[in-house]
Amino acid sequence: MTYKEFQEYVGAKCLYETIYSDSDGREILIIRMLDAYALMNRMPKHWVALTVHDQNDCLVSADPCECLADPESHQLMEDVEAKLKEKNT
């Protein structure tokens, strides 16, 4: 979510909040604590990719004969990770 999208979301969905600019021109948001908590839980989570070691562990647990030395197995892991990232962002 971009900052602009966040501003629009707060303006549209948060009915009891106040946004004002301070004397230095910074935007200040006054929000109920419960609303801030709910907003935070709806924001996208930071994506953490699998390491090569993690990928290898997954391949070995699925089939002990597989390893990342096999280019097709490595490509499969990258494709799965790309799809997961797409769905989680």
C-alpha positions in Angstrom: 0.0 0.0 0.0 1.4 3.4 -1.0 1.3 6.4 1.3 -1.3 8.0 -1.0 -3.5 4.9 -0.8 -3.1 4.8 2.9 -4.2 8.5 3.1 -7.3 7.7 1.0 -8.1 4.6 3.0 -7.9 6.5 6.3 -10.1 9.3 4.9 -12.7 6.9 3.6 -12.8 4.2 6.3 -11.8 5.9 9.6 -14.8 8.0 10.6 -13.6 9.2 14.0 -10.1 10.4 13.1 -8.7 13.8 12.6 -5.9 14.7 10.2 -4.2 18.1 10.5 -0.9 19.7 9.6 1.3 21.0 12.3 3.3 24.2 12.2 6.1 22.5 10.3 3.7 21.2 7.6 3.8 17.6 8.8 0.5 15.7 8.6 -0.7 14.5 12.0 -3.3 11.7 12.4 -5.4 11.5 15.6 -6.9 8.0 15.7 -8.5 5.7 18.3 -6.1 3.0 19.5 -8.5 0.2 18.5 -8.9 1.6 15.0 -5.1 1.8 14.6 -4.8 -1.8 15.7 -7.4 -2.9 13.2 -5.7 -0.9 10.4 -2.4 -2.5 11.2 -3.8 -6.0 11.0 -5.3 -5.3 7.5 -2.0 -4.0 6.1 0.0 -6.3 3.9 2.7 -8.2 5.6 6.3 -7.9 4.6 7.2 -10.8 2.3 10.2 -12.9 3.4 11.6 -15.2 0.7 13.0 -18.6 1.2 16.7 -19.0 1.3 18.4 -21.5 -0.9 18.9 -23.6 2.2 15.2 -23.5 3.0 14.4 -24.5 -0.6 16.8 -27.4 -0.4 15.2 -28.6 2.9 11.8 -28.5 1.3 13.0 -30.5 -1.7 14.8 -33.1 0.4 11.8 -33.5 2.7 9.6 -34.1 -0.3 12.1 -36.5 -2.1 15.5 -37.2 -0.5 16.9 -37.8 -3.9 16.2 -34.2 -5.0 18.6 -31.4 -4.4 19.2 -27.9 -5.8 21.9 -29.2 -8.1 18.9 -30.3 -10.3 18.0 -27.2 -12.3 14.4 -28.3 -12.7 13.9 -28.7 -9.0 15.4 -25.2 -8.4 13.1 -23.7 -11.1 10.1 -25.4 -9.4 11.0 -23.8 -6.1 11.4 -20.4 -7.7 8.0 -20.7 -9.4 6.2 -21.7 -6.2 7.9 -18.9 -4.3 6.9 -16.4 -7.0 3.3 -17.5 -6.9 3.2 -17.2 -3.1 4.7 -13.8 -3.3 2.1 -12.7 -5.8 -0.7 -13.9 -3.6 0.8 -12.3 -0.5 1.4 -8.8 -1.8 
